[in-house]
Amino acid sequence: MEQLSYTYKATQPMKDKVHVGVVGSGDLEILMFPTKNAESTVQICTGSDGFEEVWKNVLTRFFDRYPILSDIVINDFGATPGVVYLRLTQAMEEISDEK
């Protein structure tokens, strides 16, 4: 298991926590929690070692589009970059529904 951590500047607060996805073969779960900090944190636990640069690229693309202020926990079980971005986008839909 590999543990990865990232920090991103963000500006859009969220009100409630969000949970999308499941930890299962080829999938992942994302937990997002509101934060009072001026930046977002992302903690990843993944069973696929050696993909730090891929994770960084996917997350940078996400935060460039959605600068959400959140503490994010991702539990990965071999999801592809496309599935990761899909789950992050699903989380944003949940956040949009809270308004």
Biopython code that builds the backbone (N, CA, C, O; Angstrom):
import numpy as np
from Bio.PDB.StructureBuilder import StructureBuilder

atoms = [
    (1, "MET", "N", (0.842, -1.186, 0.000)),
    (1, "MET", "CA", (0.000, 0.000, 0.000)),
    (1, "MET", "C", (0.879, 1.239, 0.000)),
    (1, "MET", "O", (1.879, 1.321, 0.714)),
    (2, "GLU", "N", (0.484, 2.182, -0.807)),
    (2, "GLU", "CA", (1.211, 3.450, -0.871)),
    (2, "GLU", "C", (0.320, 4.556, -0.323)),
    (2, "GLU", "O", (-0.880, 4.589, -0.596)),
    (3, "GLN", "N", (0.912, 5.460, 0.449)),
    (3, "GLN", "CA", (0.222, 6.619, 1.012)),
    (3, "GLN", "C", (0.767, 7.863, 0.321)),
    (3, "GLN", "O", (1.974, 8.103, 0.323)),
    (4, "LEU", "N", (-0.125, 8.651, -0.270)),
    (4, "LEU", "CA", (0.269, 9.878, -0.959)),
    (4, "LEU", "C", (-0.460, 11.063, -0.348)),
    (4, "LEU", "O", (-1.586, 10.926, 0.131)),
    (5, "SER", "N", (0.182, 12.231, -0.363)),
    (5, "SER", "CA", (-0.422, 13.456, 0.169)),
    (5, "SER", "C", (-0.164, 14.602, -0.788)),
    (5, "SER", "O", (0.933, 14.744, -1.328)),
    (6, "TYR", "N", (-1.185, 15.416, -0.991)),
    (6, "TYR", "CA", (-1.090, 16.577, -1.871)),
    (6, "TYR", "C", (-1.819, 17.745, -1.215)),
    (6, "TYR", "O", (-2.718, 17.555, -0.396)),
    (7, "THR", "N", (-1.413, 18.953, -1.588)),
    (7, "THR", "CA", (-2.059, 20.182, -1.124)),
    (7, "THR", "C", (-2.311, 21.080, -2.327)),
    (7, "THR", "O", (-1.459, 21.218, -3.205)),
    (8, "TYR", "N", (-3.504, 21.694, -2.354)),
    (8, "TYR", "CA", (-3.878, 22.574, -3.468)),
    (8, "TYR", "C", (-4.521, 23.840, -2.935)),
    (8, "TYR", "O", (-5.290, 23.802, -1.974)),
    (9, "LYS", "N", (-4.200, 24.967, -3.568)),
    (9, "LYS", "CA", (-4.872, 26.227, -3.273)),
    (9, "LYS", "C", (-6.305, 26.109, -3.786)),
    (9, "LYS", "O", (-6.547, 25.563, -4.863)),
    (10, "ALA", "N", (-7.248, 26.624, -3.005)),
    (10, "ALA", "CA", (-8.652, 26.550, -3.395)),
    (10, "ALA", "C", (-9.404, 27.730, -2.800)),
    (10, "ALA", "O", (-8.923, 28.385, -1.876)),
    (11, "THR", "N", (-10.599, 27.995, -3.343)),
    (11, "THR", "CA", (-11.351, 29.171, -2.914)),
    (11, "THR", "C", (-12.822, 28.904, -2.636)),
    (11, "THR", "O", (-13.470, 29.717, -1.978)),
    (12, "GLN", "N", (-13.374, 27.786, -3.118)),
    (12, "GLN", "CA", (-14.814, 27.544, -3.000)),
    (12, "GLN", "C", (-15.114, 26.646, -1.802)),
    (12, "GLN", "O", (-14.768, 25.465, -1.816)),
    (13, "PRO", "N", (-15.759, 27.197, -0.754)),
    (13, "PRO", "CA", (-16.080, 26.372, 0.418)),
    (13, "PRO", "C", (-17.212, 25.389, 0.120)),
    (13, "PRO", "O", (-18.000, 25.583, -0.806)),
    (14, "MET", "N", (-17.270, 24.345, 0.918)),
    (14, "MET", "CA", (-18.383, 23.402, 0.853)),
    (14, "MET", "C", (-19.004, 23.302, 2.244)),
    (14, "MET", "O", (-18.339, 23.582, 3.241)),
    (15, "LYS", "N", (-20.284, 22.899, 2.316)),
    (15, "LYS", "CA", (-20.997, 22.875, 3.594)),
    (15, "LYS", "C", (-20.943, 21.524, 4.294)),
    (15, "LYS", "O", (-20.629, 21.446, 5.482)),
    (16, "ASP", "N", (-21.247, 20.467, 3.560)),
    (16, "ASP", "CA", (-21.408, 19.144, 4.157)),
    (16, "ASP", "C", (-20.401, 18.154, 3.591)),
    (16, "ASP", "O", (-19.861, 18.354, 2.503)),
    (17, "LYS", "N", (-20.157, 17.091, 4.337)),
    (17, "LYS", "CA", (-19.251, 16.062, 3.840)),
    (17, "LYS", "C", (-19.914, 15.298, 2.689)),
    (17, "LYS", "O", (-21.139, 15.251, 2.577)),
    (18, "VAL", "N", (-19.080, 14.708, 1.845)),
    (18, "VAL", "CA", (-19.548, 13.967, 0.674)),
    (18, "VAL", "C", (-18.821, 12.626, 0.626)),
    (18, "VAL", "O", (-17.629, 12.536, 0.923)),
    (19, "HIS", "N", (-19.567, 11.584, 0.244)),
    (19, "HIS", "CA", (-18.984, 10.249, 0.076)),
    (19, "HIS", "C", (-19.495, 9.680, -1.237)),
    (19, "HIS", "O", (-20.703, 9.557, -1.435)),
    (20, "VAL", "N", (-18.562, 9.326, -2.150)),
    (20, "VAL", "CA", (-18.929, 8.683, -3.411)),
    (20, "VAL", "C", (-18.015, 7.493, -3.661)),
    (20, "VAL", "O", (-16.867, 7.470, -3.216)),
    (21, "GLY", "N", (-18.536, 6.510, -4.376)),
    (21, "GLY", "CA", (-17.757, 5.350, -4.761)),
    (21, "GLY", "C", (-17.652, 4.308, -3.664)),
    (21, "GLY", "O", (-18.147, 4.485, -2.551)),
    (22, "VAL", "N", (-16.988, 3.209, -4.018)),
    (22, "VAL", "CA", (-16.756, 2.104, -3.090)),
    (22, "VAL", "C", (-15.333, 1.599, -3.281)),
    (22, "VAL", "O", (-14.742, 1.747, -4.351)),
    (23, "VAL", "N", (-14.797, 1.004, -2.228)),
    (23, "VAL", "CA", (-13.478, 0.398, -2.359)),
    (23, "VAL", "C", (-13.703, -1.017, -2.872)),
    (23, "VAL", "O", (-14.177, -1.884, -2.137)),
    (24, "GLY", "N", (-13.368, -1.242, -4.117)),
    (24, "GLY", "CA", (-13.533, -2.550, -4.737)),
    (24, "GLY", "C", (-12.651, -2.629, -5.954)),
    (24, "GLY", "O", (-12.079, -1.623, -6.374)),
    (25, "SER", "N", (-12.534, -3.778, -6.515)),
    (25, "SER", "CA", (-11.658, -4.006, -7.658)),
    (25, "SER", "C", (-11.905, -2.993, -8.774)),
    (25, "SER", "O", (-13.004, -2.906, -9.322)),
    (26, "GLY", "N", (-10.874, -2.241, -9.093)),
    (26, "GLY", "CA", (-10.953, -1.254, -10.169)),
    (26, "GLY", "C", (-11.726, -0.002, -9.815)),
    (26, "GLY", "O", (-12.084, 0.765, -10.709)),
    (27, "ASP", "N", (-11.994, 0.229, -8.548)),
    (27, "ASP", "CA", (-12.777, 1.392, -8.138)),
    (27, "ASP", "C", (-12.105, 2.083, -6.957)),
    (27, "ASP", "O", (-11.018, 1.686, -6.536)),
    (28, "LEU", "N", (-12.743, 3.104, -6.431)),
    (28, "LEU", "CA", (-12.233, 3.826, -5.277)),
    (28, "LEU", "C", (-13.360, 4.571, -4.605)),
    (28, "LEU", "O", (-14.420, 4.781, -5.195)),
    (29, "GLU", "N", (-13.126, 4.973, -3.363)),
    (29, "GLU", "CA", (-14.084, 5.831, -2.686)),
    (29, "GLU", "C", (-13.416, 7.160, -2.395)),
    (29, "GLU", "O", (-12.210, 7.245, -2.165)),
    (30, "ILE", "N", (-14.247, 8.200, -2.414)),
    (30, "ILE", "CA", (-13.774, 9.550, -2.120)),
    (30, "ILE", "C", (-14.621, 10.105, -0.992)),
    (30, "ILE", "O", (-15.850, 10.099, -1.057)),
    (31, "LEU", "N", (-13.951, 10.580, 0.034)),
    (31, "LEU", "CA", (-14.588, 11.251, 1.165)),
    (31, "LEU", "C", (-14.098, 12.695, 1.158)),
    (31, "LEU", "O", (-12.893, 12.947, 1.159)),
    (32, "MET", "N", (-15.030, 13.638, 1.150)),
    (32, "MET", "CA", (-14.671, 15.064, 1.159)),
    (32, "MET", "C", (-15.282, 15.695, 2.405)),
    (32, "MET", "O", (-16.458, 15.496, 2.710)),
    (33, "PHE", "N", (-14.457, 16.460, 3.116)),
    (33, "PHE", "CA", (-14.885, 17.120, 4.340)),
    (33, "PHE", "C", (-14.644, 18.620, 4.226)),
    (33, "PHE", "O", (-13.599, 19.039, 3.728)),
    (34, "PRO", "N", (-15.596, 19.435, 4.682)),
    (34, "PRO", "CA", (-15.365, 20.887, 4.676)),
    (34, "PRO", "C", (-14.142, 21.239, 5.512)),
    (34, "PRO", "O", (-13.819, 20.553, 6.481)),
    (35, "THR", "N", (-13.475, 22.302, 5.129)),
    (35, "THR", "CA", (-12.311, 22.775, 5.884)),
    (35, "THR", "C", (-12.368, 24.292, 5.997)),
    (35, "THR", "O", (-12.934, 24.975, 5.143)),
    (36, "LYS", "N", (-11.784, 24.792, 7.044)),
    (36, "LYS", "CA", (-11.670, 26.249, 7.242)),
    (36, "LYS", "C", (-10.319, 26.754, 6.750)),
    (36, "LYS", "O", (-10.058, 27.956, 6.785)),
    (37, "ASN", "N", (-9.464, 25.852, 6.294)),
    (37, "ASN", "CA", (-8.138, 26.227, 5.817)),
    (37, "ASN", "C", (-8.226, 26.951, 4.473)),
    (37, "ASN", "O", (-9.272, 26.939, 3.825)),
    (38, "ALA", "N", (-7.135, 27.574, 4.063)),
    (38, "ALA", "CA", (-7.074, 28.296, 2.794)),
    (38, "ALA", "C", (-6.623, 27.407, 1.644)),
    (38, "ALA", "O", (-6.415, 27.878, 0.525)),
    (39, "GLU", "N", (-6.475, 26.119, 1.930)),
    (39, "GLU", "CA", (-6.063, 25.178, 0.903)),
    (39, "GLU", "C", (-6.717, 23.826, 1.158)),
    (39, "GLU", "O", (-7.175, 23.538, 2.264)),
    (40, "SER", "N", (-6.750, 23.017, 0.131)),
    (40, "SER", "CA", (-7.300, 21.673, 0.237)),
    (40, "SER", "C", (-6.183, 20.670, 0.422)),
    (40, "SER", "O", (-5.078, 20.843, -0.092)),
    (41, "THR", "N", (-6.487, 19.619, 1.162)),
    (41, "THR", "CA", (-5.538, 18.524, 1.317)),
    (41, "THR", "C", (-6.150, 17.264, 0.720)),
    (41, "THR", "O", (-7.362, 17.058, 0.782)),
    (42, "VAL", "N", (-5.301, 16.428, 0.146)),
    (42, "VAL", "CA", (-5.739, 15.152, -0.413)),
    (42, "VAL", "C", (-4.828, 14.063, 0.148)),
    (42, "VAL", "O", (-3.609, 14.115, -0.018)),
    (43, "GLN", "N", (-5.426, 13.082, 0.808)),
    (43, "GLN", "CA", (-4.712, 11.927, 1.349)),
    (43, "GLN", "C", (-5.176, 10.702, 0.573)),
    (43, "GLN", "O", (-6.374, 10.424, 0.513)),
    (44, "ILE", "N", (-4.249, 9.973, -0.016)),
    (44, "ILE", "CA", (-4.593, 8.816, -0.841)),
    (44, "ILE", "C", (-3.943, 7.566, -0.254)),
    (44, "ILE", "O", (-2.761, 7.556, 0.091)),
    (45, "CYS", "N", (-4.747, 6.522, -0.154)),
    (45, "CYS", "CA", (-4.247, 5.195, 0.196)),
    (45, "CYS", "C", (-4.546, 4.315, -1.014)),
    (45, "CYS", "O", (-5.709, 4.104, -1.358)),
    (46, "THR", "N", (-3.499, 3.803, -1.658)),
    (46, "THR", "CA", (-3.679, 3.032, -2.880)),
    (46, "THR", "C", (-2.877, 1.742, -2.837)),
    (46, "THR", "O", (-1.779, 1.687, -2.284)),
    (47, "GLY", "N", (-3.448, 0.714, -3.429)),
    (47, "GLY", "CA", (-2.758, -0.562, -3.534)),
    (47, "GLY", "C", (-1.874, -0.649, -4.762)),
    (47, "GLY", "O", (-1.166, -1.638, -4.949)),
    (48, "SER", "N", (-1.908, 0.374, -5.598)),
    (48, "SER", "CA", (-1.103, 0.414, -6.823)),
    (48, "SER", "C", (0.070, 1.355, -6.615)),
    (48, "SER", "O", (-0.091, 2.574, -6.672)),
    (49, "ASP", "N", (1.234, 0.804, -6.379)),
    (49, "ASP", "CA", (2.428, 1.609, -6.128)),
    (49, "ASP", "C", (3.014, 2.177, -7.420)),
    (49, "ASP", "O", (2.866, 1.593, -8.494)),
    (50, "GLY", "N", (3.687, 3.334, -7.296)),
    (50, "GLY", "CA", (4.443, 3.898, -8.404)),
    (50, "GLY", "C", (3.672, 4.823, -9.326)),
    (50, "GLY", "O", (4.147, 5.130, -10.419)),
    (51, "PHE", "N", (2.488, 5.277, -8.913)),
    (51, "PHE", "CA", (1.678, 6.138, -9.783)),
    (51, "PHE", "C", (1.532, 7.551, -9.230)),
    (51, "PHE", "O", (0.537, 8.224, -9.498)),
    (52, "GLU", "N", (2.517, 8.002, -8.459)),
    (52, "GLU", "CA", (2.447, 9.327, -7.834)),
    (52, "GLU", "C", (2.273, 10.445, -8.865)),
    (52, "GLU", "O", (1.476, 11.359, -8.656)),
    (53, "GLU", "N", (3.004, 10.379, -9.964)),
    (53, "GLU", "CA", (2.906, 11.429, -10.996)),
    (53, "GLU", "C", (1.540, 11.426, -11.672)),
    (53, "GLU", "O", (1.003, 12.488, -11.986)),
    (54, "VAL", "N", (0.980, 10.257, -11.895)),
    (54, "VAL", "CA", (-0.358, 10.154, -12.497)),
    (54, "VAL", "C", (-1.400, 10.762, -11.560)),
    (54, "VAL", "O", (-2.257, 11.530, -11.997)),
    (55, "TRP", "N", (-1.327, 10.417, -10.268)),
    (55, "TRP", "CA", (-2.244, 10.997, -9.294)),
    (55, "TRP", "C", (-2.128, 12.522, -9.287)),
    (55, "TRP", "O", (-3.135, 13.229, -9.298)),
    (56, "LYS", "N", (-0.897, 13.016, -9.269)),
    (56, "LYS", "CA", (-0.673, 14.470, -9.255)),
    (56, "LYS", "C", (-1.312, 15.125, -10.474)),
    (56, "LYS", "O", (-1.947, 16.171, -10.346)),
    (57, "ASN", "N", (-1.156, 14.533, -11.646)),
    (57, "ASN", "CA", (-1.733, 15.100, -12.868)),
    (57, "ASN", "C", (-3.255, 15.124, -12.822)),
    (57, "ASN", "O", (-3.869, 16.129, -13.183)),
    (58, "VAL", "N", (-3.866, 14.033, -12.384)),
    (58, "VAL", "CA", (-5.329, 13.972, -12.308)),
    (58, "VAL", "C", (-5.852, 14.995, -11.303)),
    (58, "VAL", "O", (-6.818, 15.704, -11.587)),
    (59, "LEU", "N", (-5.227, 15.076, -10.145)),
    (59, "LEU", "CA", (-5.685, 16.011, -9.110)),
    (59, "LEU", "C", (-5.465, 17.467, -9.511)),
    (59, "LEU", "O", (-6.312, 18.317, -9.237)),
    (60, "THR", "N", (-4.346, 17.760, -10.152)),
    (60, "THR", "CA", (-4.099, 19.130, -10.617)),
    (60, "THR", "C", (-5.163, 19.535, -11.637)),
    (60, "THR", "O", (-5.680, 20.651, -11.587)),
    (61, "ARG", "N", (-5.484, 18.649, -12.543)),
    (61, "ARG", "CA", (-6.549, 18.923, -13.536)),
    (61, "ARG", "C", (-7.879, 19.175, -12.823)),
    (61, "ARG", "O", (-8.613, 20.096, -13.181)),
    (62, "PHE", "N", (-8.183, 18.363, -11.823)),
    (62, "PHE", "CA", (-9.429, 18.527, -11.074)),
    (62, "PHE", "C", (-9.470, 19.880, -10.361)),
    (62, "PHE", "O", (-10.452, 20.610, -10.492)),
    (63, "PHE", "N", (-8.420, 20.227, -9.607)),
    (63, "PHE", "CA", (-8.423, 21.475, -8.849)),
    (63, "PHE", "C", (-8.320, 22.705, -9.746)),
    (63, "PHE", "O", (-8.766, 23.782, -9.352)),
    (64, "ASP", "N", (-7.755, 22.575, -10.919)),
    (64, "ASP", "CA", (-7.770, 23.694, -11.872)),
    (64, "ASP", "C", (-9.202, 24.005, -12.298)),
    (64, "ASP", "O", (-9.544, 25.159, -12.555)),
    (65, "ARG", "N", (-10.028, 22.977, -12.371)),
    (65, "ARG", "CA", (-11.423, 23.154, -12.800)),
    (65, "ARG", "C", (-12.350, 23.424, -11.617)),
    (65, "ARG", "O", (-13.273, 24.231, -11.726)),
    (66, "TYR", "N", (-12.111, 22.754, -10.487)),
    (66, "TYR", "CA", (-12.968, 22.855, -9.301)),
    (66, "TYR", "C", (-12.118, 23.201, -8.068)),
    (66, "TYR", "O", (-11.656, 22.296, -7.373)),
    (67, "PRO", "N", (-11.908, 24.485, -7.788)),
    (67, "PRO", "CA", (-11.071, 24.861, -6.637)),
    (67, "PRO", "C", (-11.822, 24.754, -5.302)),
    (67, "PRO", "O", (-11.959, 25.741, -4.579)),
    (68, "ILE", "N", (-12.303, 23.553, -4.985)),
    (68, "ILE", "CA", (-13.125, 23.321, -3.795)),
    (68, "ILE", "C", (-12.248, 23.226, -2.546)),
    (68, "ILE", "O", (-11.243, 22.516, -2.535)),
    (69, "LEU", "N", (-12.638, 23.945, -1.503)),
    (69, "LEU", "CA", (-11.932, 23.883, -0.216)),
    (69, "LEU", "C", (-12.421, 22.657, 0.531)),
    (69, "LEU", "O", (-13.572, 22.601, 0.965)),
    (70, "SER", "N", (-11.544, 21.678, 0.680)),
    (70, "SER", "CA", (-11.955, 20.419, 1.266)),
    (70, "SER", "C", (-10.748, 19.622, 1.734)),
    (70, "SER", "O", (-9.650, 19.743, 1.192)),
    (71, "ASP", "N", (-10.979, 18.807, 2.750)),
    (71, "ASP", "CA", (-10.007, 17.785, 3.119)),
    (71, "ASP", "C", (-10.529, 16.493, 2.495)),
    (71, "ASP", "O", (-11.624, 16.034, 2.821)),
    (72, "ILE", "N", (-9.745, 15.917, 1.605)),
    (72, "ILE", "CA", (-10.193, 14.782, 0.803)),
    (72, "ILE", "C", (-9.397, 13.539, 1.182)),
    (72, "ILE", "O", (-8.175, 13.580, 1.325)),
    (73, "VAL", "N", (-10.117, 12.437, 1.339)),
    (73, "VAL", "CA", (-9.508, 11.133, 1.573)),
    (73, "VAL", "C", (-9.945, 10.232, 0.426)),
    (73, "VAL", "O", (-11.136, 10.101, 0.144)),
    (74, "ILE", "N", (-8.965, 9.610, -0.233)),
    (74, "ILE", "CA", (-9.252, 8.688, -1.335)),
    (74, "ILE", "C", (-8.682, 7.325, -0.979)),
    (74, "ILE", "O", (-7.495, 7.187, -0.683)),
    (75, "ASN", "N", (-9.549, 6.323, -1.013)),
    (75, "ASN", "CA", (-9.146, 4.936, -0.795)),
    (75, "ASN", "C", (-9.291, 4.220, -2.126)),
    (75, "ASN", "O", (-10.403, 3.991, -2.602)),
    (76, "ASP", "N", (-8.159, 3.868, -2.722)),
    (76, "ASP", "CA", (-8.117, 3.352, -4.087)),
    (76, "ASP", "C", (-7.852, 1.855, -4.116)),
    (76, "ASP", "O", (-7.065, 1.328, -3.330)),
    (77, "PHE", "N", (-8.528, 1.184, -5.041)),
    (77, "PHE", "CA", (-8.301, -0.242, -5.251)),
    (77, "PHE", "C", (-8.058, -0.483, -6.736)),
    (77, "PHE", "O", (-8.733, -1.305, -7.356)),
    (78, "GLY", "N", (-7.092, 0.235, -7.304)),
    (78, "GLY", "CA", (-6.689, 0.020, -8.692)),
    (78, "GLY", "C", (-7.513, 0.752, -9.729)),
    (78, "GLY", "O", (-7.593, 0.302, -10.872)),
    (79, "ALA", "N", (-8.130, 1.873, -9.367)),
    (79, "ALA", "CA", (-8.925, 2.637, -10.331)),
    (79, "ALA", "C", (-8.030, 3.277, -11.385)),
    (79, "ALA", "O", (-6.907, 3.690, -11.095)),
    (80, "THR", "N", (-8.536, 3.352, -12.600)),
    (80, "THR", "CA", (-7.822, 4.032, -13.679)),
    (80, "THR", "C", (-7.950, 5.547, -13.489)),
    (80, "THR", "O", (-8.832, 5.995, -12.755)),
    (81, "PRO", "N", (-7.096, 6.340, -14.130)),
    (81, "PRO", "CA", (-7.230, 7.797, -14.017)),
    (81, "PRO", "C", (-8.614, 8.300, -14.430)),
    (81, "PRO", "O", (-9.130, 9.248, -13.838)),
    (82, "GLY", "N", (-9.209, 7.679, -15.429)),
    (82, "GLY", "CA", (-10.558, 8.079, -15.856)),
    (82, "GLY", "C", (-11.589, 7.870, -14.764)),
    (82, "GLY", "O", (-12.463, 8.713, -14.564)),
    (83, "VAL", "N", (-11.495, 6.756, -14.056)),
    (83, "VAL", "CA", (-12.425, 6.473, -12.961)),
    (83, "VAL", "C", (-12.186, 7.448, -11.803)),
    (83, "VAL", "O", (-13.139, 7.908, -11.173)),
    (84, "VAL", "N", (-10.941, 7.758, -11.527)),
    (84, "VAL", "CA", (-10.627, 8.727, -10.471)),
    (84, "VAL", "C", (-11.286, 10.061, -10.786)),
    (84, "VAL", "O", (-11.951, 10.635, -9.924)),
    (85, "TYR", "N", (-11.117, 10.559, -11.993)),
    (85, "TYR", "CA", (-11.699, 11.853, -12.371)),
    (85, "TYR", "C", (-13.220, 11.787, -12.349)),
    (85, "TYR", "O", (-13.874, 12.749, -11.947)),
    (86, "LEU", "N", (-13.794, 10.657, -12.779)),
    (86, "LEU", "CA", (-15.245, 10.474, -12.750)),
    (86, "LEU", "C", (-15.766, 10.572, -11.321)),
    (86, "LEU", "O", (-16.755, 11.261, -11.071)),
    (87, "ARG", "N", (-15.117, 9.896, -10.386)),
    (87, "ARG", "CA", (-15.554, 9.933, -8.985)),
    (87, "ARG", "C", (-15.407, 11.342, -8.395)),
    (87, "ARG", "O", (-16.276, 11.794, -7.651)),
    (88, "LEU", "N", (-14.326, 12.025, -8.720)),
    (88, "LEU", "CA", (-14.171, 13.403, -8.248)),
    (88, "LEU", "C", (-15.284, 14.297, -8.793)),
    (88, "LEU", "O", (-15.816, 15.145, -8.077)),
    (89, "THR", "N", (-15.625, 14.102, -10.054)),
    (89, "THR", "CA", (-16.713, 14.871, -10.665)),
    (89, "THR", "C", (-18.048, 14.532, -10.012)),
    (89, "THR", "O", (-18.875, 15.420, -9.802)),
    (90, "GLN", "N", (-18.270, 13.257, -9.688)),
    (90, "GLN", "CA", (-19.478, 12.863, -8.964)),
    (90, "GLN", "C", (-19.557, 13.577, -7.616)),
    (90, "GLN", "O", (-20.629, 14.024, -7.209)),
    (91, "ALA", "N", (-18.440, 13.683, -6.934)),
    (91, "ALA", "CA", (-18.422, 14.393, -5.661)),
    (91, "ALA", "C", (-18.825, 15.852, -5.853)),
    (91, "ALA", "O", (-19.540, 16.411, -5.021)),
    (92, "MET", "N", (-18.379, 16.463, -6.925)),
    (92, "MET", "CA", (-18.752, 17.852, -7.209)),
    (92, "MET", "C", (-20.249, 17.960, -7.482)),
    (92, "MET", "O", (-20.868, 18.952, -7.096)),
    (93, "GLU", "N", (-20.837, 16.980, -8.128)),
    (93, "GLU", "CA", (-22.291, 16.978, -8.344)),
    (93, "GLU", "C", (-23.027, 16.911, -7.014)),
    (93, "GLU", "O", (-24.043, 17.583, -6.831)),
    (94, "GLU", "N", (-22.521, 16.105, -6.084)),
    (94, "GLU", "CA", (-23.127, 16.033, -4.753)),
    (94, "GLU", "C", (-23.042, 17.386, -4.051)),
    (94, "GLU", "O", (-23.997, 17.808, -3.399)),
    (95, "ILE", "N", (-21.913, 18.061, -4.179)),
    (95, "ILE", "CA", (-21.741, 19.371, -3.575)),
    (95, "ILE", "C", (-22.698, 20.370, -4.203)),
    (95, "ILE", "O", (-23.270, 21.201, -3.498)),
    (96, "SER", "N", (-22.882, 20.305, -5.508)),
    (96, "SER", "CA", (-23.815, 21.197, -6.200)),
    (96, "SER", "C", (-25.246, 20.992, -5.714)),
    (96, "SER", "O", (-26.027, 21.940, -5.644)),
    (97, "ASP", "N", (-25.584, 19.745, -5.378)),
    (97, "ASP", "CA", (-26.920, 19.431, -4.889)),
    (97, "ASP", "C", (-27.196, 19.994, -3.498)),
    (97, "ASP", "O", (-28.353, 20.131, -3.101)),
    (98, "GLU", "N", (-26.135, 20.320, -2.755)),
    (98, "GLU", "CA", (-26.336, 20.819, -1.386)),
    (98, "GLU", "C", (-26.716, 22.285, -1.373)),
    (98, "GLU", "O", (-27.098, 22.800, -0.322)),
    (99, "LYS", "N", (-26.625, 22.989, -2.511)),
    (99, "LYS", "CA", (-26.961, 24.421, -2.548)),
    (99, "LYS", "C", (-28.431, 24.634, -2.714)),
    (99, "LYS", "O", (-28.887, 25.777, -2.764)),
]
sb = StructureBuilder()
sb.init_structure("model")
sb.init_model(0)
sb.init_chain("A")
sb.init_seg("    ")
for serial, (resi, resn, name, xyz) in enumerate(atoms, 1):
    if name == "N":
        sb.init_residue(resn, " ", resi, " ")
    sb.init_atom(name, np.array(xyz, "f"), 0.0, 1.0, " ", f" {name:<3s}", serial, name[0])
structure = sb.get_structure()
